[in-house]
Amino acid sequence: MPGSAELDQVADVRRKLATQALGTLPESSRTQSMFEIGAYVVLLGIPIWKLFLPGLFTGAGAWVMLAVMLLFVAYPRIKERRHGVRLPHRMNAYPSARKAHYAFLAIFTVNIGVVGLLVDFGHLVIASVLSVPAAVALFVCEKVARTKMREDIEAGRVSVGL
């Protein structure tokens, strides 16, 4: 086929772009994975933290929380500048990853609501225990979404602005 060399070059560039933007797979060690799951447990336990540390969300604590949230928002932009690859941040830009993104949002929303209700009714142990499997589920959803995003970039199903 006369155009196959050009198509192979395009596929190779897409693979390199996906690797540069999202890293290589497997992309995290066990230590990093455990750290991420721990961070999800802390995030999902915000209603519990509000009970034990009521000052966390008022005064200086509120500013610290705002700074942490701004870091989470700024991190993808910082990563773009470091790698030189500008990917869309919209969830709908990656067709194969939509289900994983929606599952992530559903698990997070339901867990925050359920943990909040359990804390309000005084069931702290159950609320704490519930956060761990939910954090693992969020971690799995994130990894599936990143894998699907990588496949979309390699297949050319997402527009990547450079």
N, C-alpha and C positions, 0 to 999 in steps of 0.2 A: 504494500500500500504506500503511495508516494508521500502522504502527509504524516506517516506514523512517527517519524523522528521528531517532528515539531510537537506532536501530541505527547510524546514521551518527555520532551523537555518541559512542556507545560505541567504535566503530572509531577515531574521531579521538583519544579519550582513550588508547586502547591504543597508537596510534602515538606520541603524545607521551610516554607512559610508557616505551616502548622506546627512544626517542631520548634521554630523560633518563637512563635506566639504562645504556645501552650506547654512547651517543654516535651521531654521524651516520656514515654510510658514504659514501665511504671514510673510515675513521677515523684513518688514519695517513699521514704523509708518507713519502717515501723514506728520509729520514734516520732517522726513528723506526723504520721497518721494518728498516733495516740494523742499528740498535742492538739491536732485539729479536732478530734472527738472531744477532748477535754474542753476546748474553747466552745464547742457547741453545747456541751453540758452547762457551762457557765452562762452562755447566752440564753438557753432555754430555761434556766433557773432564775431569770430576772424577777418573776413574782416572789420567789423565795427570798432573794436578796433584798427586795423592798421591805419584807417583813422584818428581817434581822438588822438591816441597815437603813432605817427610815431617812436618815440624813443624806443618803447617797444620791437621791433625786432632787434635792433642794440645795440652794446655795452653791458652794464651791463644787460639791459632788456633781451637780447638774452640768457645770462647765466641763468637768473631767469627762463625763459621759458624752457630751457634745463633741469634745475633741476626739474621743475614740471613734465615734460615728463618722466624723469628718475624715479620719484616717481610712476607714473602710471605704468611703466614697472616693477618696483621692488615690487609693492604691492602684486601681486599674489604669488611671491616667499616668501615674508615675511609671508603671510597668510598660506602658506604650512608649513613653519617651526613651526608656532604657533599651528596649528591644527594637524600636523603630518600626513596629508593626501596629497599625491602627485597625482594630477590629470593632465591628458594631457592638454596642452594649445592650441592644434590645433583645429580649428573649425570643422574639419571633424571627430574628435574623438567621437562626439556626434551626431549620425544620426538623431535623432528627432529634434534637435535644428538647423539644417542647414538652414531651411527656415527663421527662425527668425534672424539668424546671417547675412544671405544675405540681408534680408530686412533692417536690421540695417545699413549695409555698404552702401546699395543703397540710403537710406534716407539721411545718413550723407553726402555722396559724392555729391548727387544732391543738397542738401541744401547749402553746402559750395560753390558750383559753382554758383548757382542762387543768393545767397546773395552777393557773390563777384561781379557778373555782375551788380546787382542792386546798389551796392555801387559805382562801376565805373561810372554808369550813373546818380548818384546823388539821387537815391530814397532811402534815409536812413530810412524813416518811414516804408515803405513797407518791407524793408530788416529786420528791427527790429521786426515787427509784424510777419513776416514769420518764424522767429526763434522759436517762442513760440509753435505753433502746431507741428513743426518738433521736438522740444525737448520732447514734450509729446509722440509723436510717437516713438522716440528713447527709452524713458523710458518704454513704453509698450513692445517694441521689446526685451529689456533687460530682463524684468520680464518673458516674454513668454520663452525666451531662457533659463533662469535659471530654470524655471519649467520643461522644456523638458530635460535639462541636468540632473536634479534630477531624473526624470523618467527613463532616460537611465542608470544611475548608479544603481537605484533600480532593474531594469530589467536585469542588467548584460550585456548591449550592449556596454559598454565602458570598456577598460582595465585600471585598476587603479593600479599604482605601489605604494607600501608602503615602 
